[in-house]
Amino acid sequence: MMRMVGCFFYIICVLFVSRAHAQTEMKLTLQECIKMALANNTTIELGKYTVALSEVQVDNARNRFLPNSSSLSWGISRNVRGPSERSIVDETTGAIIDLVGDESISGGQNVGVGGLSIPIYDGSIIANLSASKKRLRQQQITQIGGRFDVVFSVKQNYFQVLQAMKLLEVQQERVGVSEESLRRAETLYEIGSAAILQVAEAKATLANTKATLIQRENDVLIARSNLGYALGLGTDVDVIPSEEEFALEQPDYTYDEALKMALAEHPDILSTKYGMLASKDDYRATKYSLFHPTVRLGVGSYGWSIGKDENFGGIEDFFLKNYSYNVSLNVSMPIFNFNTTNNLKQQKLTYLRGQVQLDQAKRQKALKIKLRYLNLERFRRQMEAQEIAVEAQEENFKLQEEKYNFGGGTFLERLTAQRDLFDARNNLVQVKYNYLIQMAQLENELGISSGNDEK
């Protein structure tokens, strides 16, 4: 009885664990995957915070144009003086009389503003504001580029899942053909029409195809996991493509048109350009601080007070009575500063490096686009060749099958034709989806996206 209870408890535990680790399947189109990835991607979410921080830096740069004060004070005071003893001469009697005086109270309130400074001209804060705006634009463009990268990553993984699934289908068919070949070889061996060597060759071929089938099944699971990760999903979710056929389109642009568009509009180029321009403004700001004067209107202090027995008549009292202030116009001209001079040199080198980086980014973009066009042409020609190769290998396999059935061919020739046929099918599947992936990569390099994915 205890053994039955134990077995029942074990079965319940196994069912619970298997349910807890059950995979959830989601069938999604490519556009649904793109939309989900753009909503869940961590890089895009982090980019929003980076842009927000850059916006704060712009606000800080603007605030340097506003008046500032080092202090604002208010105070109230009461001064109490106790009775004091004094002596007087009585005019009637001529005697000296000691008297005690009354208690005296004095005090008041005061308001003061100290160190109020208003900028009139400061070239450095103007250049710093320009630099902060360009850095904000750089971050915004970088975020747009990040969205393009996410779209490409989804397309690439989506096509890789389809590629793995198609290769698995080809391998499953290959295993079926190999099993049929083994059964035929065993039957012919039993009736004495084939040698044992044919059976051994058929078994070896079947074992190899089954081993490859296991690898193909694993490739599908890995590709689905990669796609789920690109969508921001957990490992407990299997994403299954609901679209299987995609048009193998040609690029809408010539190489020269694509290069011109990418160099003018691609986020990578524009981001590098605005980074270089921000470095230029930093250089200008440092140069202004070293060679340009600064003019500021200063209100050294403003004070207002009221006595204990006076009444406060309202805000206008601050400007009608009991006030005091001083105003100054300060013009300062820097003479020499080792740190500022070194900083100027550093900013200039940073700006020059930015120019080189922009030129290098343009050259890299031109090379990448050139390679994408060359690869697309290569894959297109390979597809044409592989389609012809599949047709030829199908005919060859039929011919070898008939020759073998009629005793005109060998079993090895039939196995070779079978292998060549499925290798050609595998190659065709691979080159088709490699073309789609390369097309998606070209769109990413050009800074465009097909479909309904949002910018």
TORSE-66862 format. One line per field, with one value per residue (C-alpha): x, y, z; chain. Coordinates in nm, 2 decimals, padded with zeros to 4 digits. Layout:
N
px X:...
py Y:...
pz Z:...
cadena A:...
This chain:
455
px 00.00:00.28:00.45:00.13:00.10:00.46:00.42:00.11:00.29:00.58:00.35:00.18:00.52:00.63:00.31:00.35:00.71:00.64:00.35:00.57:00.83:00.58:00.68:00.43:00.40:00.33:00.26:00.36:00.40:00.72:00.55:00.40:00.75:00.89:00.62:00.68:01.05:01.03:00.80:01.01:01.37:01.60:01.84:01.55:01.43:01.78:01.81:01.50:01.67:01.98:01.78:01.61:01.94:02.06:01.75:01.83:02.18:02.02:01.80:02.11:02.29:01.99:01.97:02.32:02.16:01.93:02.01:02.14:02.18:02.40:02.16:01.81:01.77:01.49:01.53:01.34:01.50:01.40:01.64:01.53:01.71:01.63:01.57:01.88:01.94:02.02:02.05:01.89:01.88:01.55:01.50:01.28:01.50:01.83:01.87:02.00:01.74:01.81:01.56:01.50:01.43:01.18:01.25:01.32:01.24:01.37:01.39:01.25:01.26:01.49:01.50:01.82:01.93:02.30:02.52:02.26:02.44:02.29:02.49:02.52:02.77:02.95:03.05:03.13:02.78:02.64:02.87:02.80:02.43:02.49:02.71:02.44:02.17:02.39:02.45:02.08:02.03:02.31:02.13:01.80:01.95:02.14:01.80:01.66:01.96:01.90:01.54:01.67:01.92:01.63:01.42:01.71:01.78:01.42:01.42:01.75:01.63:01.29:01.45:01.70:01.41:01.24:01.57:01.62:01.27:01.30:01.64:01.47:01.19:01.45:01.64:01.32:01.25:01.61:01.57:01.25:01.43:01.72:01.48:01.32:01.66:01.75:01.43:01.49:01.85:01.75:01.47:01.70:01.96:01.71:01.61:01.98:01.97:02.20:02.52:02.55:02.77:02.47:02.28:02.58:02.60:02.23:02.25:02.55:02.37:02.06:02.26:02.43:02.11:01.95:02.24:02.21:01.83:01.90:02.13:01.86:01.60:01.84:01.91:01.53:01.51:01.82:01.68:01.35:01.52:01.73:01.41:01.24:01.53:01.52:01.16:01.23:01.06:01.17:01.31:00.98:00.83:00.87:00.81:00.68:00.67:00.33:00.47:00.68:00.70:00.87:00.93:01.29:01.29:01.56:01.69:01.49:01.81:02.12:02.45:02.52:02.17:02.19:02.53:02.42:02.11:02.30:02.58:02.32:02.05:02.18:02.17:02.52:02.66:02.44:02.52:02.89:02.84:02.66:02.91:03.18:02.99:02.94:03.31:03.36:03.13:03.32:03.63:03.46:03.34:03.69:03.84:03.58:03.65:04.02:04.02:03.69:03.57:03.27:03.02:02.79:02.55:02.59:02.37:02.61:02.33:01.98:01.85:01.53:01.44:01.15:01.13:00.94:00.68:00.64:00.37:00.44:00.24:00.28:00.52:00.56:00.73:01.04:01.08:00.95:01.14:01.40:01.59:01.95:02.13:02.44:02.47:02.79:02.88:03.17:03.39:03.65:03.92:04.12:04.50:04.65:04.56:04.77:04.47:04.24:04.52:04.56:04.19:04.17:04.43:04.24:03.91:04.07:04.22:03.89:03.72:03.99:03.95:03.57:03.64:03.85:03.59:03.32:03.53:03.60:03.23:03.15:03.42:03.30:02.94:03.03:03.23:02.94:02.68:02.91:02.95:02.57:02.51:02.78:02.65:02.29:02.41:02.61:02.31:02.08:02.31:02.36:01.98:01.96:02.24:02.09:01.74:01.90:02.11:01.80:01.62:01.93:01.98:01.61:01.64:01.97:01.82:01.53:01.76:01.99:01.68:01.55:01.89:01.93:01.58:01.66:02.01:02.19:02.33:02.50:02.36:02.65:02.56:02.20:02.32:02.55:02.26:02.04:02.31:02.37:01.99:01.94:02.27:02.13:01.80:01.98:02.20:01.89:01.71:02.02:02.09:01.72:01.71:02.07:01.94:01.65:01.89:02.13:01.84:01.74:02.10:02.11:01.79:01.96:02.27:02.06:01.86:01.53:01.28:01.03:00.68:00.49:00.76:00.75:01.04
py 00.00:00.24:00.16:00.26:00.58:00.66:00.59:00.81:01.09:01.06:01.08:01.39:01.56:01.47:01.62:01.93:01.99:01.92:02.17:02.43:02.40:02.39:02.61:02.87:02.89:03.22:03.23:03.58:03.75:03.94:04.28:04.16:04.06:04.40:04.58:04.36:04.41:04.79:04.79:04.56:04.62:04.73:04.93:05.15:05.20:05.30:05.53:05.72:05.80:05.91:06.15:06.28:06.34:06.53:06.75:06.83:06.94:07.17:07.32:07.37:07.55:07.78:07.86:08.01:08.31:08.38:08.61:08.44:08.54:08.40:08.47:08.59:08.68:08.80:08.88:09.02:09.16:09.29:09.48:09.52:09.75:09.71:10.00:10.19:10.38:10.76:11.05:11.40:11.71:11.81:12.18:12.25:12.10:12.08:11.72:11.45:11.18:10.84:10.73:10.40:10.45:10.27:09.96:10.04:09.82:09.87:09.65:09.59:09.37:09.35:09.19:09.15:09.01:08.96:08.89:08.92:08.88:08.92:08.81:09.07:08.89:08.56:08.39:08.06:08.00:08.07:07.81:07.57:07.60:07.52:07.22:07.08:07.11:06.92:06.65:06.62:06.59:06.33:06.12:06.15:06.03:05.75:05.63:05.63:05.42:05.19:05.12:05.04:04.79:04.63:04.59:04.43:04.20:04.08:04.03:03.84:03.61:03.56:03.45:03.23:03.05:02.99:02.88:02.63:02.50:02.45:02.27:02.05:01.96:01.87:01.65:01.48:01.39:01.27:01.04:00.90:00.83:00.67:00.45:00.34:00.26:00.05:-00.15:-00.21:-00.32:-00.56:-00.71:-00.76:-00.91:-01.15:-01.28:-01.29:-01.01:-00.77:-00.81:-00.74:-00.44:-00.26:-00.31:-00.18:00.13:00.19:00.17:00.40:00.65:00.64:00.68:00.99:01.14:01.08:01.25:01.55:01.55:01.59:01.88:02.04:02.00:02.17:02.45:02.52:02.55:02.77:03.00:03.03:03.11:03.38:03.53:03.53:03.71:03.97:04.03:04.07:03.75:03.48:03.14:02.98:03.12:02.97:03.21:03.03:03.23:03.24:03.37:03.14:03.29:03.62:03.78:03.79:04.15:04.35:04.68:04.99:05.19:05.17:05.16:05.53:05.64:05.43:05.56:05.92:05.87:05.68:05.94:06.22:06.06:05.75:05.77:05.65:05.93:06.20:06.09:06.11:06.44:06.60:06.46:06.63:06.96:06.95:06.91:07.21:07.42:07.30:07.42:07.76:07.79:07.73:07.98:08.24:08.19:08.24:08.53:08.70:08.94:08.87:09.14:09.10:09.34:09.30:09.41:09.37:09.39:09.51:09.58:09.70:09.75:09.86:09.98:09.82:10.08:10.12:09.94:09.74:09.90:09.63:09.52:09.88:09.97:09.77:10.04:10.35:10.38:10.23:10.05:10.05:09.89:09.92:09.83:09.75:09.67:09.42:09.36:09.09:08.99:08.67:08.72:08.37:08.03:07.72:07.49:07.68:07.68:07.30:07.26:07.46:07.23:06.92:07.05:07.13:06.78:06.63:06.84:06.73:06.37:06.40:06.52:06.21:05.99:06.13:06.07:05.72:05.65:05.76:05.54:05.24:05.31:05.32:04.99:04.81:04.92:04.80:04.46:04.43:04.49:04.25:03.98:04.03:03.98:03.68:03.52:03.60:03.42:03.13:03.09:03.06:02.81:02.61:02.60:02.45:02.22:02.09:02.02:01.84:01.63:01.53:01.40:01.23:01.07:00.94:00.80:00.63:00.49:00.34:00.21:00.05:-00.11:-00.26:-00.38:-00.12:00.08:00.02:00.09:00.33:00.53:00.56:00.67:00.93:01.07:01.08:01.27:01.52:01.59:01.67:01.87:02.08:02.13:02.24:02.48:02.63:02.68:02.84:03.08:03.20:03.30:03.44:03.67:03.79:03.85:04.04:04.25:04.34:04.43:04.66:04.83:04.88:05.02:05.26:05.38:05.26:05.00:04.81:04.72:04.88:04.91:05.25:05.49
pz 00.00:00.09:-00.24:-00.43:-00.24:-00.31:-00.68:-00.69:-00.52:-00.76:-01.06:-00.92:-00.87:-01.23:-01.37:-01.16:-01.26:-01.63:-01.62:-01.44:-01.72:-02.01:-02.30:-02.42:-02.80:-02.98:-03.35:-03.48:-03.81:-03.88:-03.82:-03.49:-03.38:-03.48:-03.29:-02.98:-02.99:-03.02:-02.72:-02.50:-02.61:-02.31:-02.53:-02.66:-02.30:-02.18:-02.48:-02.36:-02.03:-02.21:-02.42:-02.11:-01.94:-02.24:-02.22:-01.86:-01.98:-02.23:-01.95:-01.73:-02.01:-02.06:-01.69:-01.71:-01.89:-01.60:-01.31:-01.00:-00.64:-00.37:-00.08:00.02:00.38:00.62:00.99:01.28:01.59:01.93:02.16:02.52:02.77:03.13:03.38:03.48:03.80:03.79:04.03:04.01:04.23:04.37:04.27:04.58:04.85:04.68:04.78:04.56:04.47:04.32:04.05:03.85:03.48:03.25:03.04:02.67:02.37:02.01:01.70:01.35:01.04:00.75:00.40:00.20:-00.14:-00.18:-00.47:-00.75:-01.09:-01.43:-01.74:-02.02:-02.24:-02.20:-02.52:-02.34:-02.22:-02.56:-02.71:-02.43:-02.50:-02.86:-02.77:-02.53:-02.80:-03.05:-02.80:-02.74:-03.12:-03.13:-02.86:-03.04:-03.36:-03.18:-03.04:-03.39:-03.51:-03.22:-03.34:-03.69:-03.53:-03.33:-03.65:-03.83:-03.54:-03.54:-03.92:-03.90:-03.62:-03.78:-04.11:-03.93:-03.76:-04.10:-04.24:-03.96:-04.00:-04.37:-04.33:-04.07:-04.32:-04.58:-04.33:-04.22:-04.58:-04.61:-04.31:-04.46:-04.79:-04.60:-04.40:-04.72:-04.88:-04.57:-04.59:-04.96:-04.90:-04.63:-04.84:-05.14:-04.91:-04.76:-05.11:-05.21:-05.46:-05.27:-05.08:-04.70:-04.79:-04.93:-04.60:-04.40:-04.63:-04.60:-04.21:-04.20:-04.43:-04.21:-03.89:-04.03:-04.15:-03.81:-03.63:-03.86:-03.79:-03.42:-03.50:-03.72:-03.44:-03.20:-03.45:-03.46:-03.08:-03.07:-03.34:-03.16:-02.84:-03.01:-03.17:-02.83:-02.67:-02.95:-02.87:-02.50:-02.40:-02.15:-02.23:-02.15:-02.47:-02.81:-03.10:-03.41:-03.74:-03.89:-04.22:-04.43:-04.77:-04.85:-05.18:-05.29:-05.40:-05.56:-05.40:-05.49:-05.52:-05.73:-05.53:-05.60:-05.49:-05.18:-05.09:-05.13:-04.92:-04.64:-04.62:-04.59:-04.36:-04.18:-03.80:-03.77:-03.99:-03.84:-03.48:-03.55:-03.73:-03.43:-03.19:-03.40:-03.41:-03.03:-02.99:-03.21:-02.98:-02.68:-02.84:-02.91:-02.55:-02.42:-02.66:-02.56:-02.20:-02.27:-02.51:-02.48:-02.20:-01.99:-01.89:-01.60:-01.42:-01.05:-00.77:-00.48:-00.22:-00.16:00.18:00.34:00.70:00.91:01.27:01.55:01.56:01.18:00.98:00.66:00.38:00.12:-00.15:-00.27:00.06:-00.07:-00.33:-00.16:00.17:00.40:00.12:00.02:-00.27:-00.49:-00.86:-01.05:-01.41:-01.41:-01.72:-01.68:-01.92:-01.87:-01.88:-01.88:-01.73:-01.78:-01.72:-01.96:-02.22:-02.19:-02.20:-02.52:-02.67:-02.56:-02.70:-03.03:-03.05:-02.97:-03.25:-03.50:-03.39:-03.45:-03.80:-03.87:-03.71:-03.93:-04.24:-04.12:-04.06:-04.41:-04.56:-04.35:-04.45:-04.82:-04.78:-04.60:-04.85:-05.13:-04.97:-04.92:-05.29:-05.39:-05.15:-05.28:-05.63:-05.53:-05.35:-05.64:-05.88:-05.64:-05.61:-05.99:-05.99:-05.70:-05.85:-06.16:-05.95:-05.76:-06.08:-06.22:-05.91:-05.90:-06.25:-06.17:-05.86:-06.06:-06.32:-06.07:-05.90:-06.22:-06.32:-05.98:-05.99:-06.33:-06.23:-06.44:-06.16:-05.82:-05.48:-05.41:-05.72:-05.59:-05.24:-05.40:-05.61:-05.30:-05.11:-05.39:-05.42:-05.05:-05.04:-05.33:-05.15:-04.83:-05.03:-05.19:-04.86:-04.71:-04.99:-05.01:-04.65:-04.66:-04.93:-04.72:-04.42:-04.65:-04.78:-04.42:-04.35:-04.65:-04.53:-04.19:-04.36:-04.56:-04.26:-04.40:-04.29:-04.49:-04.36:-04.09:-03.82:-03.66:-03.63
cadena A:A:A:A:A:A:A:A:A:A:A:A:A:A:A:A:A:A:A:A:A:A:A:A:A:A:A:A:A:A:A:A:A:A:A:A:A:A:A:A:A:A:A:A:A:A:A:A:A:A:A:A:A:A:A:A:A:A:A:A:A:A:A:A:A:A:A:A:A:A:A:A:A:A:A:A:A:A:A:A:A:A:A:A:A:A:A:A:A:A:A:A:A:A:A:A:A:A:A:A:A:A:A:A:A:A:A:A:A:A:A:A:A:A:A:A:A:A:A:A:A:A:A:A:A:A:A:A:A:A:A:A:A:A:A:A:A:A:A:A:A:A:A:A:A:A:A:A:A:A:A:A:A:A:A:A:A:A:A:A:A:A:A:A:A:A:A:A:A:A:A:A:A:A:A:A:A:A:A:A:A:A:A:A:A:A:A:A:A:A:A:A:A:A:A:A:A:A:A:A:A:A:A:A:A:A:A:A:A:A:A:A:A:A:A:A:A:A:A:A:A:A:A:A:A:A:A:A:A:A:A:A:A:A:A:A:A:A:A:A:A:A:A:A:A:A:A:A:A:A:A:A:A:A:A:A:A:A:A:A:A:A:A:A:A:A:A:A:A:A:A:A:A:A:A:A:A:A:A:A:A:A:A:A:A:A:A:A:A:A:A:A:A:A:A:A:A:A:A:A:A:A:A:A:A:A:A:A:A:A:A:A:A:A:A:A:A:A:A:A:A:A:A:A:A:A:A:A:A:A:A:A:A:A:A:A:A:A:A:A:A:A:A:A:A:A:A:A:A:A:A:A:A:A:A:A:A:A:A:A:A:A:A:A:A:A:A:A:A:A:A:A:A:A:A:A:A:A:A:A:A:A:A:A:A:A:A:A:A:A:A:A:A:A:A:A:A:A:A:A:A:A:A:A:A:A:A:A:A:A:A:A:A:A:A:A:A:A:A:A:A:A:A:A:A:A:A:A:A:A:A:A:A:A:A:A:A:A:A:A:A:A:A:A:A:A:A:A:A:A:A:A:A:A:A
